[in-house]
Amino acid sequence: MTLRLLQGQIAVEADRDEEGHRTYNITQLVESSDGTDGPSSIWAFAGLPAVGSTYLLTSPYAGEQDLWAFCYPTRGIRAHEGDQGRVTVWSVTSTFSTKPLKRCQSTTIEDPLLEPPKVSGSFSQQNRELLLDRHGNPLRYSSHEPIKGQAAEFNYSQPNVHIEFNTSTLQLALYSEYMNCLNDAPLWGLSARMIRLAGLTWARELYGICNYYYKISLDFEINFETWDKLIPDEGTKVLKGRWKKLPKPPTGANVAITSGSVPNAIAGSAYTTTLTAAGGTTPYIWTVSGLPAGLSFNSSTGIISGTPTVDGVYPITVSIIDSTLPVQTTASTTFELIVSPVGSSSVQNTSDPSYGWELELINGRLPDPNNPSHFVRYKDRNGENTRVRLNGAGLPAETSIIVPGIGQVVPTFNNSVFQSTAGNVKVEGYREKDFLQLGSIPTSF
């Protein structure tokens, strides 16, 4: 038995739907040499247009083509003519369309277990309580108390991913173990702990003669800030200490830097501030390191000026040398310069710089933040118990810290226990899992 494609097309039809998609139906003739070939053999005949191939006609319409129309897997086969009860010529209609299919067009799938996974997505609306605004500033009232509850809630669109696939066995114990877990490694272009398995449904289906398979549907929720919670570090206790009036900068024989801080800046906006000093012998020679890009420093006048280009938090080190002879005196300190993003409003530190929290030595040592017995009820400057925002290490935030025997410690933005910024407690409440072990999970979209 031999099949051959008769030259040309006997019919060509075309139409366009309301969405603008173009569909073509081409009818061709396939001849069987002995009439023993049926529709199944015709279907597998290699001379017909391949599934997924582009629309291209031969004689008498040579050159007619549509590169965006692809051959559908659907095909109609009918008897065209025959002899003595046998069909020798079959009419075959192939469909080409620009309208995409819901699954791969290159393979004929008969076993549901060979079906590729189906992936879809959506966005859902969630309310989220914010701790910081878009500039990184804590949400708080003018009284320095944090803004909480509904007043701090903002609407947030959260992306979701839905994956559906077929499997021969139901691994219910495995699926249960993975529920409410996070991805343990980067997946779909997202970092670890950003993807949560939030929902799963399954159904047993039939195919063939009483053959069972399972349809699994997985729902993932994505949080670009990770699913870890940041809880404001606050409480009614702090490391043992007391409020103390800060001494005024010394004057006299030795030079001292009298600037208590530097103003915040805004990226893309002009900025200028003048550092001040007292004592020693003028003129002074200043040096500054750690300035953000766009700012410069005049070593003679102590003026920082320019237009910062990149937002961020910059610890800058300031040093000064006076002109005392024969031995010059020096002083140095560190400030934190906050550069807010372009277009934002600069928020200055309004805390009282004249007071600081002096730590109290316990058995000749500083109190230990890991020892609960080293904490005391926090009292304000009037001696009243109150709740306070902490710096992540048991000390009041945005306050100068005084260490006995050393004096005022300049706050920094590193992991030092003496940092002045408000801290948060990071809570990792969800376990991690390798989602690829669930089966049929694509590694990318």
Buried (B, 14 or more C-beta within 10 A) or exposed (E): EEBEBEEEBEEEEEEEEEEEBBBBBBBBBBBBEEBEBEBEBBEEBEEBBEBBBBBBBBEEEEEEEBEEBBBBBEBEBEEBEEEEEEBBBBBBBBBBBBEEEEEEBEEEEEEBEEBEBBBEEEEEEEEEEEBEBEBBBBBBEEEEEBBEEEEBEEEBEBBBBBBBBBBEEBBEEEBEEBEBBBBBEEBBEBEEBBBBBBBBEBEEEEEEEEEEBBBBBBBBBBBEEBBBEBEBBBBEBBBBBEBBEBEEBEEEEBBBBBBBBBEBBBBBBEBEBEBEBBBBEEEBBBEBEEBBEBBEBEEEEBBBBBBBEEBBBBBBBBBBBBEBEEEEBEBEBBBBBBBBBEEBEBBEBEBEEEBBBBBEEBEEEBBBBEEEEBBBEBBEEEEEEEEBBBBBBBBBBBBBBBBEEEEBBBBBBEEBBBBBBBBBEEEEEBEEBEBBEBEBBBEEE
